[in-house]
């Protein structure tokens, strides 16, 4: 009579060589993925501004001067420019995520639970808006913000970013709301709960993973965007950090050390958010995969 251990030992899927091979493939994949990141770290820690040569991602000489130059940048008036730009990026990205998700949750719940004329057309219209790049809207947006006196203002940029993030957020949240059993709401209505109480006390807590990942994507979109920010903002102290990074790339020369150091600094808040929201990532990324 064979024991369970004999079956495991005889199973080809549990062969030690196959396990070693799979680990070797995973390690090689990790090296390939991390190599460009290590290259950026090397340029950021190198004392020169030239593009790093050689295959080794380890710098021959280590210095933090590039980080000091980027963080300590001041204009001719003595204003700490990097501090203003970091504050602009944080305020605009956070306000975009909060505003976009707050509006998208109510819209997505309405599309998911209520039947009204134009619902299907409205969802299709939201989807169509995602087909056009933001650069196509640059001229009309510039004219509108100019007429409203919102050029070179954080509030104007938040309106633009939140507006462009609402269609994606609505579609993603609507798919997740469809997966929540409607029986929960019907039971709550039988107990006398209103629609608003059901939405805030039942639906939103259950949709926390989808809301978290949607807010993260909205934050990243506003945090990384630079084309609209470069055109709608006019002064150095009103720029966001991606605009500053683009400034290190000139027509005739590029400050690669400063660019790499700035890229690492810009990526740190997003990395911190990923670590803080990692428990919601799996549930949020699969939101809406059961029902459409």
N, C-alpha and C positions, 0 to 999 in steps of 0.2 A: 504493500500500500504506500503510495507516494505522499509525502508531506507537502504542505504549501510552499516550503522553502525550496523543494526540488523543482516545483513548477516555475518559481521565480528565477532560479538559477538556469533552467533550461529555456527560458523565454529570451529570444534574440533581442527584444527591446530593452532588456536589462543587462546586456553584455557590457563588461567594463570598457572595452575598446570604443564602443559606441558612445559611452558616457564621456570618455576623454576627448573623443572627436567633437562632440557637441560643445563641450566646454572650450575647446581650442577655437572653434568657429565663433562662438560668442565673444571670446577675448579678442579675436582678430577684428570682429565687427566693432567692438567698443573702441579699439585703437584707431580704426579708420574714422569713426564718428568724432572722437575726441581730438584727433590730430589737428584739424583746423583751429579748434579752440586753444590748444596748447601753443599753436603758432601765433595767435593773437596775443596770448599772455607773454610770449617771448618778445614780441615787438614792443609791448607795453613796458617791459622791464629792461629793455635795451637802452643804452645812453644815446644812440643815434636816431635820426629821423628817417633813415633810409630803409628801404624794404629789406627784410631779413633774408640773407642768403644761406644756402646749405639746407640739409635735410633735417638736422637735429632741432627739435623744438625747445631745447634747453639753451638759454642765453649764455654767451661767454662771459658777460659782465652784467651784474644785476644792480639796478638803481630804481628808485621811486620818483625820480625827477619828473617824468612825464605825468604822473598822477598829481604831483605838486603843481605843475604848470597848468593843468586843466582845472583843478579845483580852485587854485588861487588866482585865477584870471580876474583882473580888474580893468575897467576902462580908464580913459584919460581923466575922468572926473573922480576916480578913486572908488567907484561903485563896485561891489563884489558881484560880478556878472554871473558867475556860475551859481551862486546862491539864488539869484533871481530866476535863472533858467530852471534850476531844479524845482523851485517852488511853483513856477508856472506849469511844469510838466505834471507835478503831483496834483495840483488843484484841478487842472483841466481834465486829466485822466480820471481822477476820482469822481468829479462832478459828472463827467460823461457816463461813467459806469452806473452811478446812482440814478441819474435822470433817465437814461435809456432803459434800464431794467425796470424802473418804477412804472414807466409808461407802457413798456412791452408786456409786463405781467398782466395788467388789466386788459390790454388788447388781446393777448393770447387766451386768457380765460374766457373772454366774450366769444372769440372765434371757436373755442373748443366746446363750450357748453350751450350757447344760445343759437337759435336758428332765426335768422332775419334776412330780409332781401339784400342781396349784394355781398353776402358773406364770402361766397366762393370767389367772386370777382375781386373782392378786397384782398384776399390772400394771394390771388394771382398777381394783383397789382404790386403787392409788397415784394413778391418774387421777381417781378420784372425789373424793379428798381435796382436789384443786385446785379443786373447784367451790364450796367453802365459804370465805367470807372469814375472816381471822384474828380479827376481832372476835367471831365466834360462839364461838370457843374461849376468849375472855378470862376468863370466870367459872371454867370448869373449870381452866384453867391457873393462875389466881390461887390457887384452892383447893389444887391439887397443890403448887405452889411454897411456899405457906404451910405445908402439912403437912411438907414436906421442909426447911423453914428456908432456902429459897433466894430469898425475896423480897429485893429491893434488893441483888442480887448479880450480878456479871458472869457467873458460871458459870450461874446460873439462866436468864439471858437468852440465853446462847449455846445452851443446851439447847433452848429454845423456837425460836429462829431456825434452828438446824441441823435440827431435826425438821421444820419447815415447808418447808425448802429441799430435803430429800432426795427427795421424789417428783418434782419437776421435774428435778433433777439426774440421777436414775436414768433417767427417760424419755429425756432428751437424750443421755446417754452410751450407753444401750442402742442407740439408733438408730445411733450412730457405730460401736460395736463390731460391729454387723451388717454394716457395709460393709467391715470388715477381712477379707481372704480367710482362710478356715479352713485352707487348704493350708499356710500358714506355721506354724500350730500343729501340724499333723500331721507336717510335716517335722521340727520340733523334737522331737516325741515320739519319732520314729524314731531321733533322735540321743541319746535318753535323758533329755531334759529333763522335769522334773516340771511339774505344773500351775501351782504357785506360781512357778517360774522362768519359765515361758512368760508368765504374767501380768505379772510385774515387768520382765522383760528384753525382751519383744517387744510385748505389747499396750499397756502404758502409754506407752512411747516413741512408738509409732505414733499413739496417741490424744492426744498432747500438745495439738494445737489445740483439740479438744473439751474437754479438761480445763481448759485455760486460760480459755476463754470461759464454761464452766460455773462455774468459781471466781469469775470476774468478776461474773457475774449474782448468785451467792450473796453476794458481798461487797457489791454494790450494794443488794440487798434488805435486808441487815442494817444497812447504813450509812444508808439513807433512811427506815427504818421508825421511827415515833414513837408510834403509838397504844399498842402493847404496852409500849414502853419507858417511856412516861409513866405507865402504870398499875401496872407491876411494879416501878418504881423510886420511892423515896420521898424521897430527899434531893437537893439541888441538885448536889452534887459527884458523885453517881452517875448523873446524867442523861447521855444521849447528845446530840450536837449538834442533831439534828432537833427534840428536845424543847425545846432552848433557842430555836431559831428560832420555834417556835410561841408561846413566851412573849412575844415582842415584839409579837404581835397580841393586843391587849386587847379587852374588850367595848365600850369607849367611845373608845379611841384606839389608834393603831398607830404604833410607831416605825419608819417606813418606811426611814430611813437605816440604822439598826442591822439591820433585817431584811434589806435588800439586801446589806449588807456581810457579814453572817453567811451568807447564801446563797452568795455567791461563795467564802467560805472553806470552806464545806462541800463545794462542788463541786470544789475543787482536787485532793484526793486521788483522786477518781474519774477526773478528766481525766488525771492522771498515770498511772493504771493503764491507761487506754485507750491512751495513747501507748506505754506499755511493752509492751502486749500486742497492738498493732495488727497485727503480722505474723501473729498467730494468729486474728484476727477473721474473715477470709473463710472459712478452713477450718472454724473452729468454728461459725459461724453457719449453714453449709450442712451441718453434721453430721446424718446420718440422713436426708438428702433423697433418697438413692438407694433405700434399703430402709427398711421400717418395722419 
